[in-house]
Amino acid sequence: MGLNIATWNINSVRLRADLVCKVLKNHEVDLLCLQECKSPVEKIPLDIFSEIGFSHMVARGQKGYNGVAIISKFPLKEKSALDFAGLGHARHICAELENKLLIHNFYVPAGGDEPDRRKNLKFDQKLNYLNEMKEYFHYNAPKKSILVGDLNIAPLPEDVWDHKKMAKVVSHTQVEIDHLEAVKQEGRWVDITRKDLPNQKLYSWWSYRAKDWNAADRGRRLDHIWASADIEPLVSSSRILREARGWEKPSDHVPVFATIDL
C-alpha cells in the first residue's frame, strides 16, 4: 500500500484552510507537510482537517510568520524540531510514523534580496542554516527517511524560467546551489521529483507580482521531496499541482506530491 505525501508552502494555514481541505479531499494525499503556516500551533485549524480524516498533527508555530506542520491520516509522533543557525524560528519538524518512516519538514530561510553574505544578514543566515543541515546529516545519516519542504533554492537550470537571467538572483545563485547540493550529498538524499520528471521545466512557485502568472510563467522550483538512498527505489509518482496557483486567494507556491510504497 502506497503512502501519498505532499508538501506545500501554504502562506498562512488559517487564511487558506479551505484550500488545504480542497487538496486533501480532491487529491490522493495521506500526509501533508505545510510550511509558512504563520500561526501558533494551537490556532492551526486541526478540527477542520479532522472532519475530513486528518486528525493527527505535529507542528512548530510562530505568530505571523514561519511555522511548519505535518498533518496525517495516520498516527505519528514528533521526533525532533531543530533550530538550525540559532535563529529561533519554527522552520523544522520531524515526525515518525508507526512503520518507523521519518519525515523531515523544512522551511529554509529565503535569504533576502542581495546574494552577498557580507552585505546581507539574511543571506548569511541562509547559508549558515544550510551548513548546519549538512552537519546534522553528517552525524545523523538518514535511513528510511523523507525530506520535504520549501528549501528556497531552485538548483537546476530547468528549475527556473531563465537560467542566465536568474544566475545572480537569490534562490538560484551558485553559492546557494552548492550549499544545497552539499546537504544532499552529505545525507545521500535523492531528489525524487527530478528522478521521476527529469530534463523538463518544473516550477512550484510564481511571484504575486506578475499580473498574469500563467502567461508570464516566470516560475521557480523551490519546493522539494527527497528520499534517503535506502528507500529511493520505493518512492515515485511525482507531480506538481500547477493549477493550485490559479485558485482564488492562492498561495504563491503549489503542492508537490510523491508516493512511497512501504
N, C-alpha and C positions, 0 to 999 in steps of 0.2 A: 504493500500500500504506500502510495506516494504522499509526502508531506509538501503541500503547496505553500511556499513562503513568498512574501512580498516586502519591499522596503519603499518608504515614501517620506520625503520631507514635506510635511503637511502644512507648514507655515501657519500654525495655530490650530490645535486639535479641537478646541471648543468652537471656534469660528467655523470650522469645516467638518464638524461631526457628521453632518448629513452626507458629505462626500465620502467620508470614511465608510459609512454604512452602505453607500451605493457600491463601493468596491467590494466590500465584504459580502454583500448579498448577490451581486451580479457577476462576480468573477470567482474562479476557484481559488480560494485562499483559506488556509488553516491557521496561519500565523502571520501577523503583520507587524513589521518594525517601523516605528514612526520617529522622525527627527523634527527638531524645531517645534516642539509641542507648545511652547510658550505658556506653560501652565504649571502651577503647583500640582503635585501628584494627586492630592485629594480632590482637585477640581477637574481632573480628566474624566469625561463622562462615561465611565465604565458601565454604568447602569444601562445606558442606551445600547452599548455594544453587547452587553449580556443578553438583552432581549432578542438578539439575532444569533446567539450561540457563542459569543466570545466573552466568556466570563472570567478568564484568567489574565493577569497582567503583572508585569514587573516594570518599574519606571523610576526615573530620576527627573525631578522637575524644578523649574525656576519661574517666578512670576515674570511674564512679559517677554522672555527670550530663552533661547536654548531649549533643553529638555529632550529626553529620549524615552521611548516606551516600547514594550513588546506586548501585544495583545494576542491571545491564543484561544482556540477551541479546546486545547488540551492543557492539562496541568503542567506548570513549570515553576521552577524556583530560582530565585536570584542567586547567582554565583559571585558576582563582583560588580562594582561600579567605580571605575578608576578615574582619577583626576590627573591625567597626563599634563605635563608642563606646569602643574601647580596653579592653574587658572581659577580654580574654584567654580568651574562651570559644570552643568549637567550635560555631559557630552558622551557618556559611555554607560552602557548597561549590558551585562552578560547574564543569560538565563540558561538553565539546564532542563531539558525535557526528561520525561520518565525513561526514555530509551537511551539516556546519557548523551544525547546530542547537545553540544554547546552552541549558543547563538550570541555572537558579539554584535551589538548595535552601536555604531559610531556616528557622531556628528563632528567632523573635523572643522576647526576654525576656518572661516572663509579667507582671511588674510588681508583684508583691506584692499586698497587700490594701487599702491606703489610696491612693485616687486623688488624691494631693496630692504633687507632686514636692518640695515644701519639707519635708515630714514623712517621706517615704518614698523612700529612696535607690533602691530597685529600680524604682519608678515613674519617677523621674528618668532612670535608665539606659535604661528602655524608650523614653521619648520621645527621648532622645539617639540611641539606636540607629536609630529611625525617621527622625530628621532626617538622619543620616549616610547612610542608604539613599537618601533623596530626593536628597541632594547627589551621591551616586555616580551615580545615573541621570541627573542633570542633565548631568554631564560624560561619561557613557558611555551615550548614547542606545541603548536596546535595539533590536536588529534580529534577526529570525529567532531569537527567544528565548522561553523559557517560564520563568515564576517560580512556584514552588510552595512549600508548606510550612505549618507551624504558625505563623501570623502572630499568634496570641494576641489577635486582635481580631475581634469579630463586628460588622461595620459597619452592617448594615441592621436595621430593626425586625423583619423576617421571619427574621433570623439568631439571634434569641433567643426564649425561651419567653414572656417578658413584657417588652415594651419599657419600659414605665413603671417596673416594679419593678427593672429592670436598669440604668436610666439612670445610677445612681451606683455601679455595681459595675464594678470593674476588668475590662476587656475590652470594655465597651460604653459607656464614658463618651464624651462629645462630644469631649473633647480627644484621646483616642486615635483616634477615628473620623476626626477632622480630619487628624491626622498620617498615618494610613494612606492617606487619600484624596490627600494631598499627594504621597506616594510614587507612587501610581498615576497621578496626573495628570502628574507630572514625567517619568515614563517612558512615558507614553501607553499604559499597560498596560490590558488588557481583562479583566474578571472573567468567565472562561469559564463557571464554574458558574452564575452568575446570568444570563449571556447565554442559556444553554440552559434554565435552570429558574427563570424569573422569578416573582415575586409569590406564592411559597409558602413555608411554614415549612420551613427546611432546617437540620439540625444535624449536626455531625461530632464533638461531644464531649458526654459526660454524666458528671457527677461520680460518683466512687466512693462518696460519702457517702449517696446515695439508696438506701433499702432495696430499692426496685423502680424501677430507672432507666427502664424502658419505660413503666410505668404513670404515673409522675410526669412523664416526658418534659420535664424542665427542661433542655433542651439549648442549645448554642450552636454556631454555625458559625465555628470558629476556623481551619479548615484550608482552604487556597485553591489554585486553579490559575488563573494569569493568563497571557495571551499578549501579545506585542508586537503593535502595531497592524498591522504589515505581514503577519502570518500569522494574525491573528484569524479571518478567514473560513475558514481551513483547520482550525480546532480546534472540536470538537463532541463529542457523545455523552457529556455529563457525567452522572455518577451518584455516589451515596454509598452505601457498603455498610453500612447501618444494622445489619444482622444481626450484624456482627462484634462489636458491643458486648455481645452476649449469649453469646459463646463462653466456654469455660472459661478462667479466668485472663486476661481480656481486657485490652487497653489501654483507657484511658478515652476514647481517640479511635478513629475508624474510618477506613478508606481512602476517598479521594476519587479519582475516575477521569475521564479525558478521552482523546480520540483526536485525533491530529494527522495529517492527510493530506498528507504531504510526499513 
